[in-house]
C-alpha cells in the first residue's frame, strides 16, 4: 500500500509501478488521519516526507495506530550534519546552492528554497527520536548517514 496526500504524486507512482508490473494499492491519505484500520500493517515507512507533515506528533501516533503489535516503523529523513566543519558547508549548500540548482534544473527556485528551509526546521535527531518515543514506539533509534545529513529513524510497536 502506498499512501500520499498528493494525488499527482500517487498518479506518477502508480504509472511507474504499472510499468514495472508491481501490484501496489495507491491511496490518497493524510498521514495525520490515515483511512486504515487499527493494526492493519506489519511495517510503515516514510522517506523524505515526515518533515512536510503539519502535525508530526499526530502523524506518528497514527502510524503507531495502524501498526500491528511487533510492527516496525522506519523513517528516512534529511537531518543536520554532526561532522565538524561539514555541518557549516552542508548548511551553506542546502540554503544557498540547492535553490539556485532548482532554479536552473527545474525552473522552480522557490520549491527548492522550501526544501532547504524545511530541512533546517526539522528537529535534530535526538528531538525527533523523542517524538517517536512519545508516540508509543520502543527501542527507538536514529542512525545517521553522511554525518547526519540524512538519518534513518526506527522504532517498534511493542
C-alpha distance (Angstrom), angle and dihedral (degrees) to the residues before:
residue distance angle dihedral
X1 . . .
X2 3.79 . .
X3 3.79 116.6 .
X4 3.79 128.8 -172.9
X5 3.78 135.3 155.8
X6 3.81 91.1 -135.9
X7 3.83 113.9 79.7
X8 3.82 91.1 -162.7
X9 3.80 91.4 58.0
X10 3.79 89.9 48.2
X11 3.79 90.9 51.8
X12 3.81 92.4 52.1
X13 3.80 91.2 46.1
X14 3.78 92.3 47.8
X15 3.81 91.9 51.5
X16 3.81 91.8 48.9
X17 3.81 92.1 47.7
X18 3.82 91.2 49.6
X19 3.83 91.0 51.8
X20 3.80 88.8 53.9
X21 3.79 93.9 44.9
X22 3.81 93.6 -116.1
X23 3.79 116.1 155.4
X24 3.79 101.3 -143.8
X25 3.79 130.7 152.0
X26 3.80 114.4 -130.3
X27 3.81 115.8 -154.6
X28 3.79 128.6 -178.0
X29 3.80 103.4 -132.6
X30 3.77 142.4 154.0
X31 3.82 110.5 -128.6
X32 3.81 88.9 -137.9
X33 3.83 93.7 61.5
X34 3.78 111.1 16.0
X35 3.82 118.5 -168.2
X36 3.80 93.1 -128.4
X37 3.79 130.6 110.5
X38 3.78 121.3 -104.3
X39 3.81 112.0 -84.8
X40 3.82 93.0 10.3
X41 3.83 98.6 139.8
X42 3.79 140.0 50.8
X43 3.80 92.1 -152.5
X44 3.78 139.2 12.7
X45 3.80 123.4 -161.6
X46 3.76 131.4 -176.2
X47 3.80 124.1 -176.7
X48 3.77 124.0 -163.5
X49 3.78 91.9 -22.9
X50 3.80 112.2 88.3
X51 3.81 91.5 79.7
X52 3.83 88.0 61.5
X53 3.81 93.8 56.0
X54 3.81 113.6 106.3
X55 3.83 96.2 -141.5
X56 3.81 107.5 27.3
X57 3.84 96.8 179.5
X58 3.82 89.8 52.2
X59 3.81 91.3 50.2
X60 3.82 91.1 49.1
X61 3.81 90.5 51.6
X62 3.81 90.3 50.4
X63 3.80 91.4 48.6
X64 3.80 87.5 52.2
X65 3.81 89.7 49.7
X66 3.82 95.0 54.5
X67 3.81 93.8 47.6
X68 3.79 121.7 93.4
X69 3.79 119.3 -127.2
X70 3.79 105.8 -77.5
X71 3.81 90.6 25.8
X72 3.76 122.1 144.5
X73 3.79 130.7 -132.1
X74 3.81 121.7 -157.4
X75 3.78 126.1 -177.9
X76 3.80 124.6 -176.5
X77 3.78 110.4 -164.7
X78 3.78 142.9 155.0
X79 3.78 113.5 -100.9
X80 3.79 141.7 168.8
X81 3.77 118.1 -70.4
X82 3.79 116.5 -116.1
X83 3.82 96.3 -164.2
X84 3.81 111.1 110.7
X85 3.78 110.2 -115.1
X86 3.80 93.5 7.6
X87 3.81 91.1 71.5
X88 3.81 91.4 64.3
X89 3.82 92.3 45.3
X90 3.81 90.8 47.8
X91 3.82 91.2 51.2
X92 3.80 91.3 49.7
X93 3.81 90.7 46.8
X94 3.81 94.9 50.2
X95 3.80 97.4 40.2
X96 3.81 100.4 39.0
X97 3.80 111.1 18.9
X98 3.83 102.9 34.7
X99 3.85 93.9 60.7
X100 3.83 90.3 48.5
X101 3.82 91.3 50.1
X102 3.81 88.4 48.4
X103 3.79 90.0 52.9
X104 3.80 92.0 53.5
X105 3.80 101.5 36.6
X106 3.81 102.5 34.1
X107 3.82 100.6 17.5
X108 3.82 86.6 -126.3
X109 3.79 112.9 105.6
X110 3.82 93.2 162.9
X111 3.83 94.1 57.9
X112 3.79 90.1 52.2
X113 3.81 91.6 44.8
X114 3.82 87.2 54.2
X115 3.82 89.2 49.9
X116 3.81 91.3 53.4
X117 3.80 93.3 45.0
X118 3.82 93.1 47.0
X119 3.81 89.7 52.9
X120 3.81 90.2 51.2
X121 3.85 92.3 48.8
X122 3.81 95.1 48.0
X123 3.82 112.7 106.4
X124 3.80 118.1 -99.5
X125 3.82 115.7 -100.5
X126 3.85 96.3 -94.7
X127 3.82 92.1 48.5
X128 3.81 92.8 48.4
X129 3.83 90.4 46.2
X130 3.82 87.7 54.4
X131 3.82 89.7 52.2
X132 3.82 90.2 51.5
X133 3.82 89.9 50.2
X134 3.81 92.1 47.6
X135 3.82 88.7 54.5
X136 3.81 88.2 62.6
X137 3.80 103.2 -94.0
X138 3.79 121.1 137.3
X139 3.80 133.4 -154.4
X140 3.80 87.6 29.1
X141 3.78 115.2 -172.9
X142 3.77 136.8 -179.8
X143 3.80 114.9 -157.6
X144 3.81 112.3 -166.4
X145 3.78 119.9 -144.4
X146 3.81 121.9 -164.2
X147 3.78 90.3 10.7
X148 3.78 91.1 -52.2
X149 3.81 99.9 -48.2
X150 3.80 82.4 123.6
X151 3.81 128.0 16.3
X152 3.78 137.8 -167.7
X153 3.79 110.4 -140.7
X154 3.77 119.5 -166.6
X155 3.77 142.3 174.1
X156 3.78 142.5 167.8
X157 3.79 129.5 -125.9
X158 3.79 99.5 -133.3
